Amino acid sequence: MGKRPATDVFHDWALVGKDEGMEKGHAFAVNEMLDFLFKQAEDMPGKFSAIDVGCGNGWVVRLLKNHSACGYAEGIDGASAMIDKAKTIDPEGNYSKCTLPEFKPSRKYDFLHSMEFLYYLDNPQNMLKVFFEQWINPSGWAVIGIDHYLENEESLTWPEHVGVNMTTLSINQWLEAWKDAGFSNIKHWQTGKKSAETLIIAGQKLD
């Protein structure tokens, strides 16, 4: 049996409430990612704009919106049931169904956040370049969480178990991809509530 598109899998998960489990499972790492972004916001002269790529039911967008320094936040996801759920929870929020890498944003953002999305693409390295060039404002930051990577051995069975394609890179390969995309001040660390399974990488777009 062939692999399914990840967006179809996540659509089905949203229909049966699995998005809530994903929110709980990712909360520890995402809180660290947001703490990092909010720390960078302290140095900004005005309010920041942000996008969550692969937003699921919109929970991170709502955390971004609730920060006092946030002027605008939106979320995009390829699974229509996830976007439907986000709009149901937060009718006033900005949520759109978008397919990457084809989608092109109409604006740029100070912060790009993404958790557990990038490796579902066939060429995540190129997507990082597109993020850098087309999505992020000068001096802005991207922070991305990745659970499926070579050093996280438990994750290596996921493509077969879940039935979707995943691009498997090592930590060094991910860091090289960020450098090749043009990011500066690249930082990375591993974290998790029980074990350090999430690889977090952050980088800045300097003028």
Rosetta constraint file for C-alpha pairs under 8 A:
AtomPair CA 2 CA 163 HARMONIC 7.76 0.50
AtomPair CA 3 CA 163 HARMONIC 5.07 0.50
AtomPair CA 3 CA 164 HARMONIC 4.79 0.50
AtomPair CA 3 CA 165 HARMONIC 6.39 0.50
AtomPair CA 4 CA 8 HARMONIC 6.83 0.50
AtomPair CA 4 CA 9 HARMONIC 7.10 0.50
AtomPair CA 4 CA 163 HARMONIC 6.13 0.50
AtomPair CA 4 CA 164 HARMONIC 5.21 0.50
AtomPair CA 4 CA 165 HARMONIC 7.69 0.50
AtomPair CA 5 CA 9 HARMONIC 6.78 0.50
AtomPair CA 5 CA 164 HARMONIC 6.14 0.50
AtomPair CA 5 CA 165 HARMONIC 7.60 0.50
AtomPair CA 6 CA 10 HARMONIC 6.26 0.50
AtomPair CA 6 CA 120 HARMONIC 6.79 0.50
AtomPair CA 6 CA 164 HARMONIC 5.82 0.50
AtomPair CA 6 CA 165 HARMONIC 7.59 0.50
AtomPair CA 7 CA 11 HARMONIC 6.01 0.50
AtomPair CA 7 CA 78 HARMONIC 5.39 0.50
AtomPair CA 7 CA 79 HARMONIC 4.82 0.50
AtomPair CA 8 CA 12 HARMONIC 6.34 0.50
AtomPair CA 8 CA 79 HARMONIC 6.46 0.50
AtomPair CA 9 CA 13 HARMONIC 6.24 0.50
AtomPair CA 10 CA 14 HARMONIC 6.13 0.50
AtomPair CA 10 CA 79 HARMONIC 5.99 0.50
AtomPair CA 10 CA 82 HARMONIC 7.43 0.50
AtomPair CA 11 CA 15 HARMONIC 6.54 0.50
AtomPair CA 11 CA 79 HARMONIC 4.75 0.50
AtomPair CA 11 CA 80 HARMONIC 6.22 0.50
AtomPair CA 11 CA 81 HARMONIC 5.06 0.50
AtomPair CA 11 CA 82 HARMONIC 6.20 0.50
AtomPair CA 12 CA 16 HARMONIC 6.66 0.50
AtomPair CA 12 CA 81 HARMONIC 7.56 0.50
AtomPair CA 13 CA 17 HARMONIC 6.18 0.50
AtomPair CA 13 CA 18 HARMONIC 4.89 0.50
AtomPair CA 13 CA 19 HARMONIC 6.31 0.50
AtomPair CA 14 CA 18 HARMONIC 5.66 0.50
AtomPair CA 14 CA 19 HARMONIC 5.29 0.50
AtomPair CA 14 CA 57 HARMONIC 7.95 0.50
AtomPair CA 14 CA 81 HARMONIC 5.81 0.50
AtomPair CA 14 CA 82 HARMONIC 5.58 0.50
AtomPair CA 14 CA 85 HARMONIC 7.64 0.50
AtomPair CA 15 CA 81 HARMONIC 6.51 0.50
AtomPair CA 17 CA 21 HARMONIC 7.62 0.50
AtomPair CA 18 CA 22 HARMONIC 6.43 0.50
AtomPair CA 19 CA 23 HARMONIC 6.18 0.50
AtomPair CA 19 CA 56 HARMONIC 6.85 0.50
AtomPair CA 19 CA 57 HARMONIC 6.70 0.50
AtomPair CA 19 CA 82 HARMONIC 7.78 0.50
AtomPair CA 20 CA 24 HARMONIC 6.38 0.50
AtomPair CA 21 CA 25 HARMONIC 5.99 0.50
AtomPair CA 22 CA 26 HARMONIC 5.97 0.50
AtomPair CA 23 CA 27 HARMONIC 5.86 0.50
AtomPair CA 23 CA 59 HARMONIC 7.36 0.50
AtomPair CA 24 CA 28 HARMONIC 7.95 0.50
AtomPair CA 26 CA 30 HARMONIC 6.03 0.50
AtomPair CA 26 CA 115 HARMONIC 7.87 0.50
AtomPair CA 27 CA 31 HARMONIC 5.91 0.50
AtomPair CA 28 CA 32 HARMONIC 6.76 0.50
AtomPair CA 28 CA 192 HARMONIC 6.28 0.50
AtomPair CA 28 CA 193 HARMONIC 6.06 0.50
AtomPair CA 29 CA 33 HARMONIC 6.35 0.50
AtomPair CA 29 CA 145 HARMONIC 7.47 0.50
AtomPair CA 29 CA 191 HARMONIC 6.31 0.50
AtomPair CA 29 CA 192 HARMONIC 5.99 0.50
AtomPair CA 29 CA 193 HARMONIC 7.86 0.50
AtomPair CA 29 CA 198 HARMONIC 6.77 0.50
AtomPair CA 29 CA 200 HARMONIC 7.92 0.50
AtomPair CA 30 CA 34 HARMONIC 6.06 0.50
AtomPair CA 30 CA 115 HARMONIC 7.28 0.50
AtomPair CA 30 CA 145 HARMONIC 7.61 0.50
AtomPair CA 31 CA 35 HARMONIC 6.01 0.50
AtomPair CA 32 CA 36 HARMONIC 6.23 0.50
AtomPair CA 33 CA 37 HARMONIC 6.43 0.50
AtomPair CA 33 CA 113 HARMONIC 8.00 0.50
AtomPair CA 33 CA 143 HARMONIC 6.57 0.50
AtomPair CA 33 CA 144 HARMONIC 7.77 0.50
AtomPair CA 33 CA 145 HARMONIC 7.82 0.50
AtomPair CA 33 CA 200 HARMONIC 7.41 0.50
AtomPair CA 34 CA 38 HARMONIC 5.96 0.50
AtomPair CA 34 CA 64 HARMONIC 7.92 0.50
AtomPair CA 35 CA 39 HARMONIC 6.12 0.50
AtomPair CA 36 CA 40 HARMONIC 6.55 0.50
AtomPair CA 37 CA 41 HARMONIC 6.30 0.50
AtomPair CA 37 CA 111 HARMONIC 7.24 0.50
AtomPair CA 37 CA 141 HARMONIC 7.63 0.50
AtomPair CA 37 CA 143 HARMONIC 7.68 0.50
AtomPair CA 38 CA 42 HARMONIC 6.73 0.50
AtomPair CA 39 CA 43 HARMONIC 7.77 0.50
AtomPair CA 40 CA 44 HARMONIC 7.27 0.50
AtomPair CA 41 CA 47 HARMONIC 7.95 0.50
AtomPair CA 41 CA 48 HARMONIC 6.90 0.50
AtomPair CA 41 CA 69 HARMONIC 7.18 0.50
AtomPair CA 44 CA 48 HARMONIC 7.51 0.50
AtomPair CA 46 CA 69 HARMONIC 7.52 0.50
AtomPair CA 47 CA 69 HARMONIC 4.85 0.50
AtomPair CA 47 CA 70 HARMONIC 5.20 0.50
AtomPair CA 47 CA 71 HARMONIC 4.94 0.50
AtomPair CA 48 CA 69 HARMONIC 6.26 0.50
AtomPair CA 48 CA 70 HARMONIC 4.95 0.50
AtomPair CA 48 CA 71 HARMONIC 5.41 0.50
AtomPair CA 48 CA 72 HARMONIC 6.77 0.50
AtomPair CA 48 CA 109 HARMONIC 7.82 0.50
AtomPair CA 48 CA 110 HARMONIC 5.87 0.50
AtomPair CA 48 CA 111 HARMONIC 7.44 0.50
AtomPair CA 49 CA 70 HARMONIC 6.24 0.50
AtomPair CA 49 CA 71 HARMONIC 5.71 0.50
AtomPair CA 49 CA 72 HARMONIC 4.64 0.50
AtomPair CA 49 CA 73 HARMONIC 5.71 0.50
AtomPair CA 49 CA 109 HARMONIC 5.22 0.50
AtomPair CA 49 CA 110 HARMONIC 5.24 0.50
AtomPair CA 49 CA 111 HARMONIC 6.35 0.50
AtomPair CA 50 CA 64 HARMONIC 7.46 0.50
AtomPair CA 50 CA 70 HARMONIC 7.82 0.50
AtomPair CA 50 CA 72 HARMONIC 6.34 0.50
AtomPair CA 50 CA 73 HARMONIC 4.72 0.50
AtomPair CA 50 CA 74 HARMONIC 6.55 0.50
AtomPair CA 50 CA 109 HARMONIC 5.37 0.50
AtomPair CA 50 CA 110 HARMONIC 5.89 0.50
AtomPair CA 50 CA 111 HARMONIC 4.58 0.50
AtomPair CA 50 CA 112 HARMONIC 5.74 0.50
AtomPair CA 50 CA 113 HARMONIC 7.43 0.50
AtomPair CA 51 CA 61 HARMONIC 7.39 0.50
AtomPair CA 51 CA 73 HARMONIC 5.62 0.50
AtomPair CA 51 CA 74 HARMONIC 4.93 0.50
AtomPair CA 51 CA 75 HARMONIC 5.51 0.50
AtomPair CA 51 CA 76 HARMONIC 7.66 0.50
AtomPair CA 51 CA 109 HARMONIC 6.78 0.50
AtomPair CA 51 CA 111 HARMONIC 6.53 0.50
AtomPair CA 51 CA 112 HARMONIC 5.13 0.50
AtomPair CA 51 CA 113 HARMONIC 6.18 0.50
AtomPair CA 52 CA 60 HARMONIC 7.00 0.50
AtomPair CA 52 CA 61 HARMONIC 6.33 0.50
AtomPair CA 52 CA 73 HARMONIC 7.91 0.50
AtomPair CA 52 CA 74 HARMONIC 6.44 0.50
AtomPair CA 52 CA 75 HARMONIC 4.71 0.50
AtomPair CA 52 CA 76 HARMONIC 6.48 0.50
AtomPair CA 52 CA 112 HARMONIC 6.12 0.50
AtomPair CA 52 CA 113 HARMONIC 4.76 0.50
AtomPair CA 52 CA 114 HARMONIC 5.48 0.50
AtomPair CA 53 CA 75 HARMONIC 6.11 0.50
AtomPair CA 53 CA 76 HARMONIC 5.36 0.50
AtomPair CA 53 CA 77 HARMONIC 6.47 0.50
AtomPair CA 53 CA 112 HARMONIC 7.32 0.50
AtomPair CA 53 CA 113 HARMONIC 6.28 0.50
AtomPair CA 53 CA 114 HARMONIC 4.91 0.50
AtomPair CA 53 CA 115 HARMONIC 7.64 0.50
AtomPair CA 53 CA 117 HARMONIC 7.37 0.50
AtomPair CA 54 CA 75 HARMONIC 7.22 0.50
AtomPair CA 54 CA 76 HARMONIC 5.73 0.50
AtomPair CA 54 CA 77 HARMONIC 4.47 0.50
AtomPair CA 54 CA 78 HARMONIC 7.11 0.50
AtomPair CA 54 CA 114 HARMONIC 6.26 0.50
AtomPair CA 54 CA 115 HARMONIC 7.03 0.50
AtomPair CA 54 CA 116 HARMONIC 7.60 0.50
AtomPair CA 54 CA 117 HARMONIC 5.79 0.50
AtomPair CA 55 CA 59 HARMONIC 7.35 0.50
AtomPair CA 55 CA 60 HARMONIC 6.88 0.50
AtomPair CA 55 CA 61 HARMONIC 7.21 0.50
AtomPair CA 55 CA 75 HARMONIC 5.20 0.50
AtomPair CA 55 CA 76 HARMONIC 5.59 0.50
AtomPair CA 55 CA 77 HARMONIC 5.52 0.50
AtomPair CA 55 CA 114 HARMONIC 7.48 0.50
AtomPair CA 56 CA 76 HARMONIC 7.92 0.50
AtomPair CA 56 CA 77 HARMONIC 6.18 0.50
AtomPair CA 56 CA 79 HARMONIC 7.69 0.50
AtomPair CA 56 CA 82 HARMONIC 5.02 0.50
AtomPair CA 56 CA 83 HARMONIC 6.70 0.50
AtomPair CA 56 CA 86 HARMONIC 7.27 0.50
AtomPair CA 57 CA 82 HARMONIC 5.03 0.50
AtomPair CA 57 CA 83 HARMONIC 6.20 0.50
AtomPair CA 57 CA 84 HARMONIC 7.90 0.50
AtomPair CA 57 CA 85 HARMONIC 5.51 0.50
AtomPair CA 57 CA 86 HARMONIC 4.28 0.50
AtomPair CA 57 CA 89 HARMONIC 7.99 0.50
AtomPair CA 58 CA 62 HARMONIC 6.37 0.50
AtomPair CA 58 CA 75 HARMONIC 6.44 0.50
AtomPair CA 58 CA 82 HARMONIC 7.99 0.50
AtomPair CA 58 CA 83 HARMONIC 7.57 0.50
AtomPair CA 58 CA 86 HARMONIC 4.93 0.50
AtomPair CA 58 CA 95 HARMONIC 7.55 0.50
AtomPair CA 59 CA 63 HARMONIC 6.46 0.50
AtomPair CA 59 CA 86 HARMONIC 7.74 0.50
AtomPair CA 60 CA 64 HARMONIC 6.18 0.50
AtomPair CA 61 CA 65 HARMONIC 6.08 0.50
AtomPair CA 61 CA 73 HARMONIC 6.12 0.50
AtomPair CA 61 CA 74 HARMONIC 6.04 0.50
AtomPair CA 61 CA 75 HARMONIC 6.07 0.50
AtomPair CA 62 CA 66 HARMONIC 6.17 0.50
AtomPair CA 63 CA 67 HARMONIC 6.77 0.50
AtomPair CA 64 CA 70 HARMONIC 6.62 0.50
AtomPair CA 64 CA 73 HARMONIC 6.51 0.50
AtomPair CA 65 CA 70 HARMONIC 5.83 0.50
AtomPair CA 65 CA 71 HARMONIC 7.57 0.50
AtomPair CA 65 CA 72 HARMONIC 6.87 0.50
AtomPair CA 65 CA 73 HARMONIC 5.84 0.50
AtomPair CA 66 CA 70 HARMONIC 7.30 0.50
AtomPair CA 73 CA 94 HARMONIC 7.09 0.50
AtomPair CA 74 CA 93 HARMONIC 7.05 0.50
AtomPair CA 74 CA 94 HARMONIC 4.74 0.50
AtomPair CA 74 CA 95 HARMONIC 5.83 0.50
AtomPair CA 75 CA 94 HARMONIC 6.35 0.50
AtomPair CA 75 CA 95 HARMONIC 4.84 0.50
AtomPair CA 75 CA 96 HARMONIC 6.54 0.50
AtomPair CA 76 CA 83 HARMONIC 7.58 0.50
AtomPair CA 76 CA 95 HARMONIC 5.67 0.50
AtomPair CA 76 CA 96 HARMONIC 4.89 0.50
AtomPair CA 76 CA 97 HARMONIC 5.73 0.50
AtomPair CA 76 CA 98 HARMONIC 5.95 0.50
AtomPair CA 77 CA 82 HARMONIC 7.14 0.50
AtomPair CA 77 CA 83 HARMONIC 6.57 0.50
AtomPair CA 77 CA 95 HARMONIC 8.00 0.50
AtomPair CA 77 CA 96 HARMONIC 6.64 0.50
AtomPair CA 77 CA 97 HARMONIC 5.17 0.50
AtomPair CA 77 CA 98 HARMONIC 5.64 0.50
AtomPair CA 77 CA 99 HARMONIC 7.20 0.50
AtomPair CA 78 CA 97 HARMONIC 5.28 0.50
AtomPair CA 78 CA 98 HARMONIC 5.05 0.50
AtomPair CA 78 CA 99 HARMONIC 5.06 0.50
AtomPair CA 78 CA 100 HARMONIC 7.59 0.50
AtomPair CA 79 CA 83 HARMONIC 6.64 0.50
AtomPair CA 79 CA 97 HARMONIC 6.69 0.50
AtomPair CA 80 CA 84 HARMONIC 6.10 0.50
AtomPair CA 80 CA 97 HARMONIC 5.93 0.50
AtomPair CA 81 CA 85 HARMONIC 6.13 0.50
AtomPair CA 82 CA 86 HARMONIC 6.21 0.50
AtomPair CA 83 CA 87 HARMONIC 6.19 0.50
AtomPair CA 83 CA 95 HARMONIC 6.25 0.50
AtomPair CA 83 CA 96 HARMONIC 6.44 0.50
AtomPair CA 83 CA 97 HARMONIC 6.21 0.50
AtomPair CA 84 CA 88 HARMONIC 6.19 0.50
AtomPair CA 85 CA 89 HARMONIC 6.22 0.50
AtomPair CA 86 CA 90 HARMONIC 5.94 0.50
AtomPair CA 86 CA 91 HARMONIC 7.75 0.50
AtomPair CA 86 CA 95 HARMONIC 6.98 0.50
AtomPair CA 87 CA 91 HARMONIC 4.73 0.50
AtomPair CA 87 CA 92 HARMONIC 7.52 0.50
AtomPair CA 87 CA 93 HARMONIC 6.72 0.50
AtomPair CA 87 CA 95 HARMONIC 6.74 0.50
AtomPair CA 98 CA 103 HARMONIC 6.09 0.50
AtomPair CA 99 CA 103 HARMONIC 5.74 0.50
AtomPair CA 100 CA 121 HARMONIC 7.98 0.50
AtomPair CA 101 CA 121 HARMONIC 7.88 0.50
AtomPair CA 101 CA 127 HARMONIC 6.64 0.50
AtomPair CA 104 CA 134 HARMONIC 7.76 0.50
AtomPair CA 105 CA 134 HARMONIC 7.63 0.50
AtomPair CA 105 CA 135 HARMONIC 6.75 0.50
AtomPair CA 107 CA 135 HARMONIC 7.02 0.50
AtomPair CA 108 CA 134 HARMONIC 6.82 0.50
AtomPair CA 108 CA 135 HARMONIC 4.63 0.50
AtomPair CA 108 CA 136 HARMONIC 5.05 0.50
AtomPair CA 108 CA 137 HARMONIC 5.49 0.50
AtomPair CA 109 CA 135 HARMONIC 6.14 0.50
AtomPair CA 109 CA 136 HARMONIC 4.88 0.50
AtomPair CA 109 CA 137 HARMONIC 5.37 0.50
AtomPair CA 109 CA 140 HARMONIC 7.07 0.50
AtomPair CA 110 CA 136 HARMONIC 5.94 0.50
AtomPair CA 110 CA 137 HARMONIC 5.30 0.50
AtomPair CA 110 CA 138 HARMONIC 7.72 0.50
AtomPair CA 110 CA 139 HARMONIC 7.39 0.50
AtomPair CA 110 CA 140 HARMONIC 4.32 0.50
AtomPair CA 110 CA 141 HARMONIC 6.27 0.50
AtomPair CA 111 CA 136 HARMONIC 6.92 0.50
AtomPair CA 111 CA 140 HARMONIC 5.72 0.50
AtomPair CA 111 CA 141 HARMONIC 5.00 0.50
AtomPair CA 111 CA 142 HARMONIC 5.72 0.50
AtomPair CA 111 CA 143 HARMONIC 7.79 0.50
AtomPair CA 112 CA 135 HARMONIC 7.83 0.50
AtomPair CA 112 CA 136 HARMONIC 7.03 0.50
AtomPair CA 112 CA 141 HARMONIC 6.36 0.50
AtomPair CA 112 CA 142 HARMONIC 4.54 0.50
AtomPair CA 112 CA 143 HARMONIC 6.34 0.50
AtomPair CA 113 CA 142 HARMONIC 5.94 0.50
AtomPair CA 113 CA 143 HARMONIC 5.16 0.50
AtomPair CA 113 CA 144 HARMONIC 5.81 0.50
AtomPair CA 114 CA 118 HARMONIC 7.69 0.50
AtomPair CA 114 CA 143 HARMONIC 6.65 0.50
AtomPair CA 114 CA 144 HARMONIC 4.78 0.50
AtomPair CA 114 CA 145 HARMONIC 6.30 0.50
AtomPair CA 115 CA 144 HARMONIC 5.67 0.50
AtomPair CA 115 CA 145 HARMONIC 4.50 0.50
AtomPair CA 115 CA 146 HARMONIC 6.46 0.50
AtomPair CA 116 CA 144 HARMONIC 7.84 0.50
AtomPair CA 116 CA 145 HARMONIC 5.87 0.50
AtomPair CA 116 CA 146 HARMONIC 5.26 0.50
AtomPair CA 116 CA 147 HARMONIC 6.50 0.50
AtomPair CA 117 CA 121 HARMONIC 7.85 0.50
AtomPair CA 117 CA 146 HARMONIC 7.61 0.50
AtomPair CA 118 CA 124 HARMONIC 5.69 0.50
AtomPair CA 118 CA 127 HARMONIC 7.93 0.50
AtomPair CA 118 CA 146 HARMONIC 7.55 0.50
AtomPair CA 119 CA 124 HARMONIC 5.99 0.50
AtomPair CA 119 CA 146 HARMONIC 7.57 0.50
AtomPair CA 119 CA 148 HARMONIC 7.30 0.50
AtomPair CA 119 CA 166 HARMONIC 5.50 0.50
AtomPair CA 119 CA 167 HARMONIC 5.00 0.50
AtomPair CA 119 CA 168 HARMONIC 7.08 0.50
AtomPair CA 120 CA 124 HARMONIC 7.80 0.50
AtomPair CA 120 CA 164 HARMONIC 7.88 0.50
AtomPair CA 120 CA 165 HARMONIC 6.31 0.50
AtomPair CA 120 CA 166 HARMONIC 4.79 0.50
AtomPair CA 120 CA 167 HARMONIC 6.32 0.50
AtomPair CA 121 CA 166 HARMONIC 7.00 0.50
AtomPair CA 121 CA 167 HARMONIC 6.85 0.50
AtomPair CA 122 CA 165 HARMONIC 7.88 0.50
AtomPair CA 122 CA 166 HARMONIC 7.42 0.50
AtomPair CA 122 CA 167 HARMONIC 6.28 0.50
AtomPair CA 123 CA 127 HARMONIC 6.66 0.50
AtomPair CA 123 CA 167 HARMONIC 7.60 0.50
AtomPair CA 124 CA 128 HARMONIC 6.31 0.50
AtomPair CA 124 CA 167 HARMONIC 7.65 0.50
AtomPair CA 125 CA 129 HARMONIC 6.76 0.50
AtomPair CA 125 CA 174 HARMONIC 7.88 0.50
AtomPair CA 125 CA 177 HARMONIC 5.33 0.50
AtomPair CA 125 CA 178 HARMONIC 7.59 0.50
AtomPair CA 125 CA 181 HARMONIC 7.48 0.50
AtomPair CA 126 CA 130 HARMONIC 6.39 0.50
AtomPair CA 126 CA 181 HARMONIC 7.59 0.50
AtomPair CA 127 CA 131 HARMONIC 6.08 0.50
AtomPair CA 128 CA 132 HARMONIC 6.16 0.50
AtomPair CA 128 CA 177 HARMONIC 7.35 0.50
AtomPair CA 128 CA 178 HARMONIC 6.73 0.50
AtomPair CA 128 CA 181 HARMONIC 5.85 0.50
AtomPair CA 129 CA 133 HARMONIC 6.14 0.50
AtomPair CA 129 CA 178 HARMONIC 7.95 0.50
AtomPair CA 129 CA 180 HARMONIC 7.60 0.50
AtomPair CA 129 CA 181 HARMONIC 4.26 0.50
AtomPair CA 129 CA 182 HARMONIC 7.13 0.50
AtomPair CA 130 CA 134 HARMONIC 5.58 0.50
AtomPair CA 130 CA 135 HARMONIC 7.08 0.50
AtomPair CA 130 CA 181 HARMONIC 7.94 0.50
AtomPair CA 131 CA 135 HARMONIC 4.79 0.50
AtomPair CA 131 CA 136 HARMONIC 6.38 0.50
AtomPair CA 132 CA 136 HARMONIC 5.70 0.50
AtomPair CA 132 CA 181 HARMONIC 6.52 0.50
AtomPair CA 132 CA 182 HARMONIC 6.86 0.50
AtomPair CA 132 CA 183 HARMONIC 7.14 0.50
AtomPair CA 132 CA 205 HARMONIC 6.73 0.50
AtomPair CA 136 CA 140 HARMONIC 5.80 0.50
AtomPair CA 136 CA 141 HARMONIC 7.08 0.50
AtomPair CA 136 CA 142 HARMONIC 7.67 0.50
AtomPair CA 136 CA 205 HARMONIC 7.12 0.50
AtomPair CA 137 CA 205 HARMONIC 7.23 0.50
AtomPair CA 138 CA 205 HARMONIC 5.53 0.50
AtomPair CA 138 CA 206 HARMONIC 5.67 0.50
AtomPair CA 138 CA 207 HARMONIC 5.37 0.50
AtomPair CA 139 CA 204 HARMONIC 6.20 0.50
AtomPair CA 139 CA 205 HARMONIC 5.09 0.50
AtomPair CA 139 CA 206 HARMONIC 4.86 0.50
AtomPair CA 139 CA 207 HARMONIC 6.45 0.50
AtomPair CA 140 CA 204 HARMONIC 5.70 0.50
AtomPair CA 140 CA 205 HARMONIC 5.50 0.50
AtomPair CA 140 CA 206 HARMONIC 7.49 0.50
AtomPair CA 141 CA 202 HARMONIC 6.93 0.50
AtomPair CA 141 CA 203 HARMONIC 5.64 0.50
AtomPair CA 141 CA 204 HARMONIC 4.39 0.50
AtomPair CA 141 CA 205 HARMONIC 6.26 0.50
AtomPair CA 142 CA 202 HARMONIC 5.55 0.50
AtomPair CA 142 CA 203 HARMONIC 5.54 0.50
AtomPair CA 142 CA 204 HARMONIC 6.49 0.50
AtomPair CA 143 CA 200 HARMONIC 7.01 0.50
AtomPair CA 143 CA 201 HARMONIC 5.70 0.50
AtomPair CA 143 CA 202 HARMONIC 4.19 0.50
AtomPair CA 143 CA 203 HARMONIC 6.65 0.50
AtomPair CA 144 CA 200 HARMONIC 5.72 0.50
AtomPair CA 144 CA 201 HARMONIC 5.47 0.50
AtomPair CA 144 CA 202 HARMONIC 6.42 0.50
AtomPair CA 145 CA 198 HARMONIC 6.31 0.50
AtomPair CA 145 CA 199 HARMONIC 5.70 0.50
AtomPair CA 145 CA 200 HARMONIC 4.51 0.50
AtomPair CA 145 CA 201 HARMONIC 6.61 0.50
AtomPair CA 146 CA 198 HARMONIC 5.59 0.50
AtomPair CA 146 CA 199 HARMONIC 5.04 0.50
AtomPair CA 146 CA 200 HARMONIC 6.31 0.50
AtomPair CA 147 CA 152 HARMONIC 7.26 0.50
AtomPair CA 147 CA 155 HARMONIC 7.01 0.50
AtomPair CA 147 CA 197 HARMONIC 5.96 0.50
AtomPair CA 147 CA 198 HARMONIC 4.64 0.50
AtomPair CA 147 CA 199 HARMONIC 6.13 0.50
AtomPair CA 148 CA 152 HARMONIC 6.58 0.50
AtomPair CA 148 CA 155 HARMONIC 5.16 0.50
AtomPair CA 148 CA 156 HARMONIC 6.85 0.50
AtomPair CA 148 CA 158 HARMONIC 7.91 0.50
AtomPair CA 148 CA 166 HARMONIC 7.93 0.50
AtomPair CA 148 CA 168 HARMONIC 6.78 0.50
AtomPair CA 149 CA 153 HARMONIC 7.79 0.50
AtomPair CA 149 CA 155 HARMONIC 6.95 0.50
AtomPair CA 149 CA 156 HARMONIC 7.35 0.50
AtomPair CA 149 CA 168 HARMONIC 5.38 0.50
AtomPair CA 149 CA 169 HARMONIC 5.33 0.50
AtomPair CA 149 CA 170 HARMONIC 5.63 0.50
AtomPair CA 149 CA 171 HARMONIC 7.00 0.50
AtomPair CA 150 CA 155 HARMONIC 7.97 0.50
AtomPair CA 150 CA 156 HARMONIC 7.00 0.50
AtomPair CA 150 CA 168 HARMONIC 6.11 0.50
AtomPair CA 150 CA 169 HARMONIC 5.65 0.50
AtomPair CA 150 CA 170 HARMONIC 4.67 0.50
AtomPair CA 150 CA 171 HARMONIC 7.25 0.50
AtomPair CA 151 CA 170 HARMONIC 6.37 0.50
AtomPair CA 151 CA 171 HARMONIC 7.22 0.50
AtomPair CA 152 CA 156 HARMONIC 7.16 0.50
AtomPair CA 152 CA 197 HARMONIC 6.13 0.50
AtomPair CA 154 CA 158 HARMONIC 7.99 0.50
AtomPair CA 156 CA 168 HARMONIC 7.87 0.50
AtomPair CA 157 CA 161 HARMONIC 6.12 0.50
AtomPair CA 158 CA 162 HARMONIC 5.61 0.50
AtomPair CA 158 CA 163 HARMONIC 7.71 0.50
AtomPair CA 159 CA 163 HARMONIC 5.48 0.50
AtomPair CA 159 CA 164 HARMONIC 5.21 0.50
AtomPair CA 159 CA 165 HARMONIC 5.66 0.50
AtomPair CA 159 CA 166 HARMONIC 5.86 0.50
AtomPair CA 160 CA 164 HARMONIC 6.97 0.50
AtomPair CA 169 CA 173 HARMONIC 5.73 0.50
AtomPair CA 169 CA 174 HARMONIC 6.32 0.50
AtomPair CA 170 CA 174 HARMONIC 6.27 0.50
AtomPair CA 171 CA 175 HARMONIC 6.26 0.50
AtomPair CA 171 CA 199 HARMONIC 7.86 0.50
AtomPair CA 172 CA 176 HARMONIC 6.10 0.50
AtomPair CA 173 CA 177 HARMONIC 6.18 0.50
AtomPair CA 174 CA 178 HARMONIC 6.45 0.50
AtomPair CA 175 CA 179 HARMONIC 6.36 0.50
AtomPair CA 175 CA 186 HARMONIC 7.87 0.50
AtomPair CA 175 CA 201 HARMONIC 7.81 0.50
AtomPair CA 176 CA 180 HARMONIC 6.03 0.50
AtomPair CA 177 CA 181 HARMONIC 6.09 0.50
AtomPair CA 178 CA 182 HARMONIC 6.60 0.50
AtomPair CA 178 CA 183 HARMONIC 5.76 0.50
AtomPair CA 178 CA 186 HARMONIC 7.56 0.50
AtomPair CA 178 CA 203 HARMONIC 7.38 0.50
AtomPair CA 179 CA 183 HARMONIC 5.47 0.50
AtomPair CA 179 CA 184 HARMONIC 7.12 0.50
AtomPair CA 179 CA 186 HARMONIC 7.81 0.50
AtomPair CA 182 CA 205 HARMONIC 7.26 0.50
AtomPair CA 183 CA 203 HARMONIC 5.31 0.50
AtomPair CA 183 CA 204 HARMONIC 5.37 0.50
AtomPair CA 183 CA 205 HARMONIC 5.38 0.50
AtomPair CA 183 CA 206 HARMONIC 7.48 0.50
AtomPair CA 184 CA 203 HARMONIC 5.67 0.50
AtomPair CA 184 CA 204 HARMONIC 5.12 0.50
AtomPair CA 184 CA 205 HARMONIC 6.24 0.50
AtomPair CA 184 CA 206 HARMONIC 6.66 0.50
AtomPair CA 185 CA 202 HARMONIC 7.95 0.50
AtomPair CA 185 CA 203 HARMONIC 5.60 0.50
AtomPair CA 185 CA 204 HARMONIC 5.84 0.50
AtomPair CA 186 CA 201 HARMONIC 7.09 0.50
AtomPair CA 186 CA 202 HARMONIC 5.59 0.50
AtomPair CA 186 CA 203 HARMONIC 4.31 0.50
AtomPair CA 186 CA 204 HARMONIC 6.87 0.50
AtomPair CA 187 CA 201 HARMONIC 5.73 0.50
AtomPair CA 187 CA 202 HARMONIC 5.22 0.50
AtomPair CA 187 CA 203 HARMONIC 6.42 0.50
AtomPair CA 188 CA 199 HARMONIC 7.09 0.50
AtomPair CA 188 CA 200 HARMONIC 5.43 0.50
AtomPair CA 188 CA 201 HARMONIC 4.36 0.50
AtomPair CA 188 CA 202 HARMONIC 6.31 0.50
AtomPair CA 189 CA 199 HARMONIC 5.96 0.50
AtomPair CA 189 CA 200 HARMONIC 5.44 0.50
AtomPair CA 189 CA 201 HARMONIC 6.81 0.50
AtomPair CA 190 CA 196 HARMONIC 5.15 0.50
AtomPair CA 190 CA 197 HARMONIC 6.50 0.50
AtomPair CA 190 CA 198 HARMONIC 5.38 0.50
AtomPair CA 190 CA 199 HARMONIC 4.55 0.50
AtomPair CA 190 CA 200 HARMONIC 6.03 0.50
AtomPair CA 191 CA 195 HARMONIC 6.83 0.50
AtomPair CA 191 CA 196 HARMONIC 4.07 0.50
AtomPair CA 191 CA 197 HARMONIC 6.08 0.50
AtomPair CA 191 CA 198 HARMONIC 5.27 0.50
AtomPair CA 191 CA 199 HARMONIC 6.72 0.50
AtomPair CA 191 CA 200 HARMONIC 7.62 0.50
AtomPair CA 192 CA 196 HARMONIC 4.54 0.50
AtomPair CA 192 CA 197 HARMONIC 5.73 0.50
AtomPair CA 192 CA 198 HARMONIC 6.02 0.50
